[in-house]
Amino acid sequence: MKKALDAVPFTKALWPQALETLVRAFADDPVATHFFPDVSRRSAGMAQIFRMGLGYGLLHGEVDVIGDAGAVAVWIRPEYTHVKWFHLLQIGILQMPFTMGWNTTRRLLEFERFIETCRHRHLAIPHWYLFCIGVHPDHQGQGLGSALLRHGLARVQAARSPCYLETVNPRNLPFYKSQGFHEVGEKQIPRDGPGVWSLIAGMDG
């Protein structure tokens, strides 16, 4: 059944559905397979990451969904794109070693610092950050991702601010470029990780 394409604000009642959508949407993402090569541990690991991402978005940004959270986007406001340890404590960073192990936790924190450094190198001025956008596999191909992205970009444009995102999946590049983003760089994730592409919207270039 095709879903309506109107984005709405996230409510905590939709938390389980939103979490499932993001985990399912990113199940085969290169970051997921890199950090969680054991498929039996991948869903739990990605759920922990997106649980913290949703929490950060609720505290310091905007979380948008379509319908019953068949599509989810997490945006971070400009004043919170420099992540502080206090912010990480707010969203449960201390649980990570117990749920993922110390080695995976350390590598994920290295990855977070790596992409944050790349982000502020490419875009030093205040900007919105699209942490993630995902569509449940059962609803892909129905235009939900495009509608959700346009909804968020309208908010960004109203604030007269640029927007930044990165993707580790080159198949996503045509989609983002069709929505007004342009590529500004490509890096390799440390420790033999996949490539990561940086994209910006709302600026000339």
LINWO-V878548 format. One record per residue. N is the residue number from 0. RES is the residue in three letters. PSI is psi in degrees with one decimal (999 if undefined). Layout:
BEGIN
n-><N,N>
res-><RES,RES>
psi-><PSI,PSI>
END
This chain:
BEGIN
n-><0,1,2,3,4,5,6,7,8,9,10,11,12,13,14,15,16,17,18,19,20,21,22,23,24,25,26,27,28,29,30,31,32,33,34,35,36,37,38,39,40,41,42,43,44,45,46,47,48,49,50,51,52,53,54,55,56,57,58,59,60,61,62,63,64,65,66,67,68,69,70,71,72,73,74,75,76,77,78,79,80,81,82,83,84,85,86,87,88,89,90,91,92,93,94,95,96,97,98,99,100,101,102,103,104,105,106,107,108,109,110,111,112,113,114,115,116,117,118,119,120,121,122,123,124,125,126,127,128,129,130,131,132,133,134,135,136,137,138,139,140,141,142,143,144,145,146,147,148,149,150,151,152,153,154,155,156,157,158,159,160,161,162,163,164,165,166,167,168,169,170,171,172,173,174,175,176,177,178,179,180,181,182,183,184,185,186,187,188,189,190,191,192,193,194,195,196,197,198,199,200,201,202,203,204>
res-><MET,LYS,LYS,ALA,LEU,ASP,ALA,VAL,PRO,PHE,THR,LYS,ALA,LEU,TRP,PRO,GLN,ALA,LEU,GLU,THR,LEU,VAL,ARG,ALA,PHE,ALA,ASP,ASP,PRO,VAL,ALA,THR,HIS,PHE,PHE,PRO,ASP,VAL,SER,ARG,ARG,SER,ALA,GLY,MET,ALA,GLN,ILE,PHE,ARG,MET,GLY,LEU,GLY,TYR,GLY,LEU,LEU,HIS,GLY,GLU,VAL,ASP,VAL,ILE,GLY,ASP,ALA,GLY,ALA,VAL,ALA,VAL,TRP,ILE,ARG,PRO,GLU,TYR,THR,HIS,VAL,LYS,TRP,PHE,HIS,LEU,LEU,GLN,ILE,GLY,ILE,LEU,GLN,MET,PRO,PHE,THR,MET,GLY,TRP,ASN,THR,THR,ARG,ARG,LEU,LEU,GLU,PHE,GLU,ARG,PHE,ILE,GLU,THR,CYS,ARG,HIS,ARG,HIS,LEU,ALA,ILE,PRO,HIS,TRP,TYR,LEU,PHE,CYS,ILE,GLY,VAL,HIS,PRO,ASP,HIS,GLN,GLY,GLN,GLY,LEU,GLY,SER,ALA,LEU,LEU,ARG,HIS,GLY,LEU,ALA,ARG,VAL,GLN,ALA,ALA,ARG,SER,PRO,CYS,TYR,LEU,GLU,THR,VAL,ASN,PRO,ARG,ASN,LEU,PRO,PHE,TYR,LYS,SER,GLN,GLY,PHE,HIS,GLU,VAL,GLY,GLU,LYS,GLN,ILE,PRO,ARG,ASP,GLY,PRO,GLY,VAL,TRP,SER,LEU,ILE,ALA,GLY,MET,ASP,GLY>
psi-><129.1,136.5,153.9,150.0,19.2,122.5,144.4,158.1,151.8,140.4,153.2,-20.8,-23.6,3.4,-50.7,-42.7,-40.9,-42.8,-43.8,-41.4,-47.9,-42.3,-44.8,-39.9,-33.6,17.2,-35.7,15.9,144.1,-33.8,-41.0,-44.6,-26.5,-47.9,-24.5,69.6,-26.2,107.2,-26.7,-18.4,-5.7,-46.7,-43.5,-40.6,-46.0,-32.6,-39.7,-42.3,-47.4,-26.9,-42.9,-37.9,-43.5,-41.4,-42.2,-41.2,-39.3,-36.6,-37.9,23.4,-139.1,138.2,120.4,146.8,164.1,129.9,-129.6,39.9,34.1,-16.7,138.5,138.8,136.3,119.5,141.4,132.9,154.1,-38.1,-4.7,15.8,-16.3,102.2,127.0,158.2,-34.9,-40.2,-40.6,-37.7,-35.7,-33.2,11.2,29.3,-29.8,-15.2,-20.3,-45.9,-29.8,-28.9,-26.8,-18.1,155.6,-39.2,-47.8,-39.4,-46.2,-42.8,-37.8,-38.1,-37.5,-41.2,-43.1,-45.4,-36.4,-50.3,-31.2,-39.9,-44.6,-43.0,-48.5,-16.4,-40.5,-29.1,88.8,-19.7,162.6,139.3,155.5,149.2,122.9,99.0,-45.5,155.3,130.0,148.9,132.0,137.4,-30.9,-16.0,10.6,153.3,10.4,5.0,7.2,-41.4,-44.0,-43.4,-41.4,-39.3,-42.1,-38.0,-47.0,-39.4,-30.8,-38.2,-43.3,-44.9,-35.7,-30.2,-1.9,45.4,148.1,168.3,143.3,145.3,163.2,154.9,145.2,3.8,107.8,-20.1,-19.0,-15.5,-46.5,-36.5,-50.0,-38.8,-32.5,-17.5,10.5,1.8,152.1,146.9,134.8,-5.4,160.1,132.7,167.2,128.4,134.4,161.1,46.7,33.9,176.8,170.8,155.7,129.6,135.0,136.1,148.3,142.2,154.4,10.4,156.0,148.2,999>
END
